[in-house]
């Protein structure tokens, strides 16, 4: 799994984090968190209006049980600066400009655009490549220009991101509140992996990590359905980061994977939200992508309220980091069958209470 390359890449990436801030990461006094709150540090790749990743901010901003400690941004579905602009603008629309946004890694640990193109030539096309996607009519992909922020239909934000980068903000928050912080990642795991390389202790100090990727047995779905929806992009974009995260000694790892497609942005759901006429409801109604799974919204909802889970499986999981046709794909074992090469037990959510999730999300998005 290329261990030597992992350490070197993480070190190099940590020295070139977007934002350039070097915040203090040692343990420090912090205000105690309310005992009735779910303390969350959220890390994601925000692809602009109407997308699941932007809409996943809604539960975090509307659920009174949540104490949102920070929002990390990582290149994935789009480039870092473009994603941050869309996230900041949504926070203004939702009337939460105070929520701290932190810029993270602009590139994966090892994988490059050229390397992915070479991989595709050998093993087949990956139609959606996030920031590296081929420009086409109706979409604003700009794979060769990471700093470009195309015109924003929802308007440009007036607020700015924090000077503190996402990696150090995550470390600071976890160390300040040991045993209390749930890390939620719904994008590539680059920022989390870098934090683990800088501060390995955060794995044991965090309460839990909940991740959106981890789709299993999707080969047939990629052939018979929407290939993009059945492809585990967040692992594929940065497989080495996923490996680092899945093999760290967390207290608990929850993997959402397949279950994140259990509910979709149907026309009925969008119309119900839009009828409220609030700024957020109007935003959702205007930009929603009908038929898109509510991947990230479901991930956040489960991180907030574990009672939504109706079925889960405990297994060992890792990501294939060998340069072959399965590169970036999750691998699972029964505990007694695992190679014991660092992989850990994860809680794979297999079913949720979909009607309750949908009703809650509609209510939150209508506020």
VOGU-3710 file (C-alpha; in Angstrom, 3 decimals, decimal comma):
1> xxxxxxxxxx> 0,000/0,000/0,000  2,960/2,280/-0,678  3,607/3,246/2,990  6,760/5,225/2,292  4,994/7,344/-0,282  2,136/7,976/2,128  4,308/9,575/4,764  6,242/11,725/2,302  3,135/12,891/0,462  1,355/13,792/3,669
11> xxxxxxxxxx> 4,335/15,795/4,889  4,679/17,688/1,615  0,957/18,391/1,454  0,905/19,617/5,045  3,487/22,241/4,115  1,361/23,621/1,281  -2,108/23,818/2,755  -4,377/26,473/1,269  -4,612/29,520/3,490  -1,101/29,070/4,870
21> xxxxxxxxxx> -2,182/29,660/8,483  -0,274/27,850/11,196  -2,607/27,785/14,172  -1,556/26,564/17,602  -2,494/22,884/17,863  -1,389/22,020/21,373  -3,938/21,361/24,082  -5,361/24,593/25,316  -8,115/25,835/27,553  -11,484/25,957/25,843
31> xxxxxxxxxx> -15,021/26,693/26,879  -16,766/23,457/27,834  -19,299/22,198/25,326  -22,955/21,971/26,361  -23,716/18,417/27,447  -26,932/18,319/25,419  -25,173/19,197/22,142  -23,598/17,054/19,417  -20,254/18,733/18,730  -19,375/18,375/15,044
41> xxxxxxxxxx> -16,452/19,358/12,864  -17,677/19,022/9,281  -15,364/18,486/6,300  -16,690/18,481/2,736  -16,244/19,417/-0,919  -18,956/21,928/-1,804  -19,935/21,778/-5,472  -22,257/24,744/-5,583  -26,010/25,335/-5,437  -28,426/22,448/-5,727
51> xxxxxxxxxx> -25,872/19,824/-4,754  -26,050/17,361/-1,894  -22,863/18,680/-0,303  -24,161/22,243/0,066  -27,551/21,031/1,296  -25,836/18,925/3,963  -25,157/22,179/5,812  -28,892/22,535/6,463  -29,168/19,973/9,303  -25,992/21,329/10,884
61> xxxxxxxxxx> -27,408/24,867/10,929  -31,009/24,034/11,806  -30,842/21,182/14,300  -30,758/22,660/17,802  -28,832/19,648/19,085  -25,762/20,569/17,015  -22,763/22,578/18,117  -20,970/23,248/14,825  -17,305/23,770/15,651  -16,033/24,337/12,138
71> xxxxxxxxxx> -16,446/23,659/8,434  -13,448/22,341/6,524  -13,261/22,590/2,737  -11,313/20,136/0,573  -10,874/19,862/-3,189  -13,022/17,081/-4,587  -16,208/17,700/-6,532  -14,724/21,085/-7,490  -11,593/23,097/-6,748  -11,046/24,385/-3,228
81> xxxxxxxxxx> -11,583/28,126/-3,693  -14,716/27,669/-5,782  -16,178/25,284/-3,192  -15,424/27,671/-0,343  -17,159/30,537/-2,154  -20,342/28,491/-2,564  -20,263/27,386/1,083  -19,757/30,947/2,326  -22,581/32,244/0,164  -24,941/29,572/1,468
91> xxxxxxxxxx> -24,083/30,489/5,054  -25,114/34,069/4,243  -28,393/32,891/2,722  -29,059/30,680/5,755  -28,258/33,634/8,048  -25,333/31,907/9,721  -22,367/34,019/8,600  -20,646/33,311/11,922  -20,020/29,631/11,097  -16,227/29,288/10,679
101> xxxxxxxxxx> -15,081/28,058/7,250  -11,525/26,759/6,908  -9,692/26,084/3,638  -7,891/22,755/3,448  -5,976/20,733/0,885  -6,116/21,822/-2,743  -4,780/18,482/-4,042  -4,950/14,809/-3,023  -1,970/13,339/-1,165  -0,543/11,470/-4,150
111> xxxxxxxxxx> -3,053/11,154/-6,972  -2,791/13,650/-9,819  -4,900/14,525/-12,811  -2,322/12,991/-15,167  -2,142/9,815/-13,099  -5,911/9,436/-13,174  -5,912/9,857/-16,959  -3,274/7,138/-17,245  -5,285/4,876/-14,951  -8,393/5,408/-17,111
121> xxxxxxxxxx> -6,453/4,486/-20,241  -5,573/1,144/-18,655  -8,727/0,254/-16,735  -11,674/2,263/-18,071  -13,361/5,619/-17,755  -14,344/7,391/-14,561  -17,036/9,735/-15,936  -17,139/12,120/-12,972  -13,710/13,247/-11,819  -14,725/16,213/-9,712
131> xxxxxxxxxx> -12,348/19,144/-10,138  -10,619/17,223/-12,919  -13,787/16,639/-14,964  -13,716/17,462/-18,671  -15,406/20,807/-19,513  -18,764/20,414/-21,227  -21,785/22,610/-22,049  -23,875/23,532/-19,040  -21,158/22,736/-16,496  -18,382/24,965/-15,209
141> xxxxxxxxxx> -15,542/22,459/-14,871  -12,093/24,041/-15,205  -9,581/21,246/-14,574  -6,520/23,273/-15,570  -7,315/26,386/-13,508  -7,574/25,647/-9,775  -7,920/29,302/-8,777  -10,815/30,139/-11,091  -14,187/30,849/-9,491  -16,804/30,826/-12,276
151> xxxxxxxxxx> -19,815/33,189/-12,040  -21,989/32,151/-9,105  -25,735/32,057/-9,871  -26,592/32,510/-6,198  -24,379/35,599/-5,899  -20,881/36,074/-4,544  -20,285/35,958/-0,780  -19,312/38,994/1,238  -17,948/37,006/4,167  -14,513/35,404/4,098
161> xxxxxxxxxx> -13,010/32,112/5,179  -10,946/31,894/8,361  -7,196/32,496/8,257  -6,761/29,158/10,063  -6,529/26,179/7,710  -8,905/23,230/7,987  -6,303/20,742/9,192  -5,128/22,799/12,147  -8,694/23,873/12,979  -9,683/20,215/13,199
171> xxxxxxxxxx> -6,713/19,352/15,394  -7,336/22,334/17,650  -11,012/21,516/18,179  -10,483/17,814/18,864  -7,679/18,478/21,334  -9,676/21,188/23,075  -12,651/18,871/23,614  -11,321/15,325/24,128  -13,924/12,617/23,761  -16,599/15,044/22,579
181> xxxxxxxxxx> -16,063/15,872/18,904  -17,692/13,932/16,079  -15,799/14,414/12,817  -18,045/14,176/9,766  -16,467/13,858/6,324  -18,614/13,764/3,195  -15,855/14,430/0,655  -12,352/13,121/-0,052  -10,519/12,435/3,197  -7,403/14,485/2,443
191> xxxxxxxxxx> -7,816/16,997/5,270  -8,496/14,281/7,841  -5,473/12,272/6,711  -3,207/15,309/6,935  -4,490/16,026/10,445  -3,664/12,442/11,442  -0,145/12,768/10,074  0,445/16,008/11,963  -1,383/14,980/15,151  -1,959/11,204/15,361
201> xxxxxxxxxx> -3,479/11,606/18,834  -6,705/13,086/17,437  -7,949/9,622/16,449  -8,100/8,521/20,078  -9,269/11,955/21,250  -12,252/12,282/18,894  -15,590/10,818/19,908  -16,209/9,316/16,465  -15,652/9,799/12,754  -18,557/9,425/10,317
211> xxxxxxxxxx> -17,718/9,237/6,605  -19,954/9,312/3,528  -17,901/7,058/1,193  -17,571/3,277/1,454  -19,871/1,952/-1,276  -19,708/-1,822/-1,605  -20,558/-4,217/-4,467  -21,388/-1,455/-6,938  -20,043/-3,032/-10,155  -23,440/-4,077/-11,523
221> xxxxxxxxxx> -25,024/-0,763/-10,523  -22,361/1,091/-12,498  -23,367/-0,880/-15,585  -27,148/-0,851/-15,172  -27,740/2,556/-13,599  -26,136/5,969/-13,229  -22,411/5,255/-13,262  -21,579/8,431/-11,344  -24,044/7,583/-8,578  -22,571/4,093/-8,129
231> xxxxxxxxxx> -18,924/5,217/-8,157  -17,227/5,884/-4,832  -15,698/9,184/-5,947  -14,560/10,312/-2,492  -12,331/7,245/-2,115  -11,200/7,217/-5,759  -10,108/10,865/-5,730  -7,705/10,279/-2,824  -7,317/6,569/-2,013  -4,213/7,063/0,134
241> xxxxxxxxxx> -6,039/9,524/2,386  -8,875/7,035/2,817  -6,368/4,334/3,772  -4,756/6,582/6,382  -8,126/7,431/7,916  -9,496/3,882/7,953  -6,376/2,504/9,636  -6,141/5,132/12,393  -7,105/4,142/15,971  -10,440/5,950/16,216
251> xxxxxxxxxx> -12,793/5,158/19,072  -15,490/4,521/16,481  -15,687/4,676/12,682  -19,068/4,863/10,967  -19,232/4,325/7,201  -22,378/5,352/5,343  -21,617/4,094/1,817  -24,561/2,549/-0,040  -27,228/3,757/2,357  -26,639/7,372/1,331
261> xxxxxxxxxx> -28,671/6,686/-1,825  -31,709/5,618/0,225  -33,498/8,962/-0,342  -33,487/11,331/-3,290  -34,340/14,936/-4,044  -37,661/14,072/-5,668  -39,908/16,719/-7,170  -42,344/16,201/-4,288  -39,660/16,774/-1,658  -38,349/19,875/-3,406
271> xxxxxxxxxx> -41,856/21,308/-3,881  -42,682/20,788/-0,214  -39,543/22,639/0,807  -40,035/25,404/-1,738  -43,562/26,090/-0,531  -42,152/27,556/2,693  -40,787/30,563/0,799  -37,899/31,175/3,201  -34,462/32,075/1,805  -33,130/28,535/2,258
281> xxxxxxxxxx> -36,327/26,954/0,934  -36,214/29,189/-2,127  -32,538/28,317/-2,652  -33,341/24,591/-2,568  -36,358/25,008/-4,850  -34,363/27,098/-7,336  -31,248/24,955/-7,623  -32,185/21,411/-6,535  -31,072/18,610/-8,817  -34,175/16,441/-9,112
291> xxxxxxxxxx> -33,374/12,759/-8,679  -29,981/13,244/-7,041  -29,484/11,092/-3,936  -29,296/12,952/-0,649  -25,880/11,448/0,051  -24,349/14,046/2,345  -27,605/15,083/4,011  -28,118/11,477/5,148  -24,533/11,277/6,406  -24,952/14,390/8,533
301> xxxxxxxxxx> -28,370/13,305/9,803  -27,002/10,000/11,104  -24,031/11,731/12,729  -26,499/13,929/14,615  -29,096/11,270/15,445  -27,941/7,653/15,527  -31,491/6,475/16,210  -32,127/6,895/12,468  -30,077/3,734/11,878  -32,184/0,583/11,582
311> xxxxxxxxxx> -29,494/-1,844/10,396  -25,718/-1,884/10,512  -22,852/-4,306/9,969  -19,544/-4,351/11,846  -16,589/-5,398/9,691  -12,964/-4,566/8,948  -12,467/-2,101/6,066  -9,610/-0,645/4,074  -9,106/0,870/0,622  -7,113/-0,726/-2,177
321> xxxxxxxxxx> -4,088/1,507/-2,851  -2,345/-0,746/-5,361  -2,203/0,679/-8,877  -4,598/-1,784/-10,463  -8,236/-1,896/-11,600  -9,516/-1,832/-7,998  -7,462/1,201/-6,979  -9,586/3,365/-4,682  -12,209/0,689/-3,996  -13,177/-0,279/-0,435
331> xxxxxxxxxx> -12,359/-3,795/0,776  -14,081/-5,504/3,725  -13,405/-8,624/5,784  -14,843/-10,503/8,722  -12,611/-9,889/11,711  -11,173/-13,420/11,692  -10,450/-13,204/7,950  -8,754/-9,795/7,887  -5,027/-9,538/7,087  -4,457/-7,495/10,252
341> xxxxxxxxxx> -2,389/-4,919/8,420  -3,840/-1,963/10,277  -7,457/-2,174/9,138  -10,009/-1,586/11,898  -13,596/-2,406/12,659  -16,089/-0,019/11,130  -19,840/0,304/11,583  -21,318/0,085/8,088  -24,816/1,570/8,069  -27,057/-0,559/5,864
351> xxxxxxxxxx> -30,522/0,909/6,463  -32,078/4,020/7,995  -35,571/5,239/8,811  -36,051/6,968/5,466  -39,512/8,503/6,113  -38,326/10,091/9,374  -35,153/11,361/7,735  -37,090/12,933/4,853  -39,668/14,569/7,116  -36,948/16,019/9,324
361> xxxxxxx> -34,933/17,316/6,399  -37,973/18,920/4,766  -38,776/20,703/8,039  -35,181/21,911/8,466  -34,861/23,105/4,877  -38,173/24,972/5,162  -36,983/27,210/8,010
//
